[in-house]
Amino acid sequence: MSIGELFKEEPDGWVLRGDQVLWREFAVTFADTPLPESTAELQRMLEAAFWDATGNSLAFCTEVLVGRLAKEDETRGGVSCAMWRYRFFPLIIKRFEEAKSASAA
């Protein structure tokens, strides 16, 4: 299983249009990346990917504008850092932990 597969099912309730575009971008970015050994390692990988994609640290932003996402969805390319920090990445981590538990059983 790859990290990209954890992004397969999209969550409901996007805050900004750039969030959905970024979600889909991460699904492609991580398509061939195997699951890491630990939750902490996955968290680091997700935060690094967020930095690479937005140029911002997830820990210190509230909302960012990402120009290339604006071109993609014909909006201003807004990304809600709070949603990634408190909802989207925790959802991915939950899916990761469930996948790890299922493979250990």
Contacts in CASP RR format, 6 or more apart in sequence:
PFRMAT RR
TARGET T0000
AUTHOR 0000-0000-0000
METHOD contacts of the structure
MODEL  1
MSIGELFKEEPDGWVLRGDQVLWREFAVTFADTPLPESTAELQRMLEAAF
WDATGNSLAFCTEVLVGRLAKEDETRGGVSCAMWRYRFFPLIIKRFEEAK
SASAA
1 34 0 8 1.000
1 35 0 8 1.000
1 99 0 8 1.000
1 103 0 8 1.000
2 30 0 8 1.000
2 31 0 8 1.000
2 32 0 8 1.000
2 33 0 8 1.000
2 34 0 8 1.000
2 35 0 8 1.000
3 30 0 8 1.000
3 33 0 8 1.000
3 34 0 8 1.000
3 35 0 8 1.000
3 36 0 8 1.000
3 42 0 8 1.000
3 45 0 8 1.000
3 92 0 8 1.000
3 96 0 8 1.000
4 26 0 8 1.000
4 27 0 8 1.000
4 28 0 8 1.000
4 29 0 8 1.000
4 30 0 8 1.000
4 31 0 8 1.000
4 33 0 8 1.000
6 30 0 8 1.000
6 92 0 8 1.000
6 95 0 8 1.000
6 96 0 8 1.000
6 99 0 8 1.000
7 23 0 8 1.000
7 24 0 8 1.000
7 26 0 8 1.000
7 27 0 8 1.000
7 30 0 8 1.000
7 92 0 8 1.000
8 27 0 8 1.000
10 20 0 8 1.000
10 23 0 8 1.000
10 24 0 8 1.000
11 23 0 8 1.000
11 87 0 8 1.000
11 88 0 8 1.000
11 91 0 8 1.000
14 20 0 8 1.000
14 83 0 8 1.000
15 80 0 8 1.000
15 82 0 8 1.000
15 83 0 8 1.000
16 63 0 8 1.000
16 75 0 8 1.000
16 77 0 8 1.000
16 78 0 8 1.000
16 79 0 8 1.000
16 80 0 8 1.000
16 83 0 8 1.000
17 69 0 8 1.000
17 73 0 8 1.000
17 75 0 8 1.000
17 77 0 8 1.000
17 78 0 8 1.000
18 66 0 8 1.000
18 69 0 8 1.000
18 70 0 8 1.000
18 72 0 8 1.000
18 73 0 8 1.000
18 75 0 8 1.000
18 77 0 8 1.000
18 78 0 8 1.000
18 79 0 8 1.000
19 78 0 8 1.000
19 79 0 8 1.000
19 80 0 8 1.000
19 83 0 8 1.000
19 84 0 8 1.000
19 88 0 8 1.000
20 73 0 8 1.000
21 69 0 8 1.000
21 72 0 8 1.000
21 73 0 8 1.000
21 77 0 8 1.000
22 53 0 8 1.000
22 54 0 8 1.000
22 66 0 8 1.000
22 69 0 8 1.000
22 79 0 8 1.000
22 84 0 8 1.000
23 88 0 8 1.000
25 53 0 8 1.000
26 46 0 8 1.000
26 49 0 8 1.000
26 53 0 8 1.000
29 49 0 8 1.000
29 53 0 8 1.000
30 45 0 8 1.000
30 49 0 8 1.000
33 45 0 8 1.000
35 42 0 8 1.000
35 96 0 8 1.000
35 99 0 8 1.000
35 100 0 8 1.000
36 42 0 8 1.000
36 45 0 8 1.000
39 93 0 8 1.000
39 96 0 8 1.000
39 97 0 8 1.000
42 92 0 8 1.000
42 93 0 8 1.000
42 96 0 8 1.000
43 89 0 8 1.000
43 93 0 8 1.000
46 89 0 8 1.000
46 92 0 8 1.000
46 93 0 8 1.000
47 57 0 8 1.000
47 58 0 8 1.000
47 59 0 8 1.000
47 89 0 8 1.000
50 56 0 8 1.000
50 57 0 8 1.000
50 58 0 8 1.000
50 84 0 8 1.000
50 89 0 8 1.000
51 57 0 8 1.000
51 58 0 8 1.000
53 66 0 8 1.000
54 61 0 8 1.000
54 64 0 8 1.000
54 66 0 8 1.000
54 79 0 8 1.000
55 64 0 8 1.000
56 64 0 8 1.000
56 81 0 8 1.000
58 81 0 8 1.000
58 84 0 8 1.000
58 85 0 8 1.000
58 89 0 8 1.000
59 85 0 8 1.000
61 81 0 8 1.000
62 80 0 8 1.000
62 81 0 8 1.000
62 82 0 8 1.000
63 78 0 8 1.000
63 79 0 8 1.000
63 80 0 8 1.000
63 81 0 8 1.000
63 82 0 8 1.000
64 78 0 8 1.000
64 79 0 8 1.000
64 81 0 8 1.000
65 76 0 8 1.000
65 77 0 8 1.000
65 78 0 8 1.000
65 79 0 8 1.000
66 77 0 8 1.000
66 78 0 8 1.000
66 79 0 8 1.000
67 76 0 8 1.000
67 77 0 8 1.000
69 77 0 8 1.000
69 78 0 8 1.000
69 79 0 8 1.000
70 76 0 8 1.000
70 77 0 8 1.000
70 78 0 8 1.000
END
